[in-house]
């Protein structure tokens, strides 16, 4: 994988989020401790489970992760 998940997620960042992934992207952008260089599912998932209080559901992360895998393949 060439780009980090964070870098991928930032393409969903918008001024007025329309969906859960856009809200996730905006919140991850504002989370200064988010693992910005990570490409490992378990590293990001563990971080979000402990610190991702802004995430509506881990299903949002899973959906974004699937999109990330598709874009990187």
C-alpha positions as CSV (number, residue, x, y, z in Angstrom):
1,X,0.0,0.0,0.0
2,X,1.4,3.3,-1.0
3,X,-0.5,5.9,0.9
4,X,-1.6,5.9,4.5
5,X,-5.2,5.3,5.5
6,X,-5.4,8.9,6.8
7,X,-4.2,10.3,3.5
8,X,-6.9,8.3,1.7
9,X,-9.5,9.4,4.2
10,X,-8.8,13.0,3.7
11,X,-10.4,12.9,0.2
12,X,-13.7,12.6,2.0
13,X,-13.2,15.7,4.1
14,X,-15.7,18.4,3.4
15,X,-17.0,21.7,4.9
16,X,-20.5,20.3,5.2
17,X,-20.3,16.5,5.7
18,X,-23.1,14.6,4.0
19,X,-22.5,11.1,5.3
20,X,-20.8,9.2,8.1
21,X,-17.5,8.8,6.2
22,X,-17.3,12.5,5.6
23,X,-17.9,13.2,9.3
24,X,-15.3,10.6,10.2
25,X,-12.8,12.3,7.9
26,X,-13.4,15.7,9.4
27,X,-13.1,14.3,12.9
28,X,-9.9,12.4,12.1
29,X,-8.5,15.6,10.6
30,X,-9.2,17.4,14.0
31,X,-7.7,14.5,16.0
32,X,-4.1,15.5,16.4
33,X,-3.1,12.1,17.7
34,X,-4.7,10.1,14.9
35,X,-2.1,7.6,13.4
36,X,-1.5,9.6,10.2
37,X,1.1,7.3,8.7
38,X,-0.5,4.0,9.6
39,X,-1.4,1.4,6.9
40,X,-2.3,-1.4,9.3
41,X,-5.9,-2.2,10.0
42,X,-5.3,-3.4,13.6
43,X,-3.2,-0.4,14.5
44,X,-5.9,2.1,13.4
45,X,-8.7,0.0,14.7
46,X,-7.2,-0.3,18.1
47,X,-6.5,3.4,18.2
48,X,-10.1,4.2,17.3
49,X,-11.5,1.8,19.8
50,X,-9.6,3.6,22.6
51,X,-9.7,7.2,21.3
52,X,-12.3,7.4,18.5
53,X,-15.2,8.7,20.7
54,X,-16.2,10.9,17.7
55,X,-16.8,7.8,15.5
56,X,-20.5,6.9,15.2
57,X,-19.7,3.2,14.8
58,X,-16.7,1.0,14.0
59,X,-18.8,0.0,11.0
60,X,-18.0,3.4,9.5
61,X,-14.3,2.7,9.8
62,X,-14.8,-0.8,8.3
63,X,-16.6,0.7,5.3
64,X,-13.9,3.3,4.8
65,X,-11.2,0.6,5.2
66,X,-12.8,-1.5,2.5
67,X,-12.8,1.6,0.2
68,X,-9.1,2.1,1.1
69,X,-8.2,-1.5,0.2
70,X,-10.0,-1.1,-3.2
71,X,-8.2,2.1,-4.0
72,X,-4.8,0.7,-3.1
73,X,-5.1,-2.5,-5.0
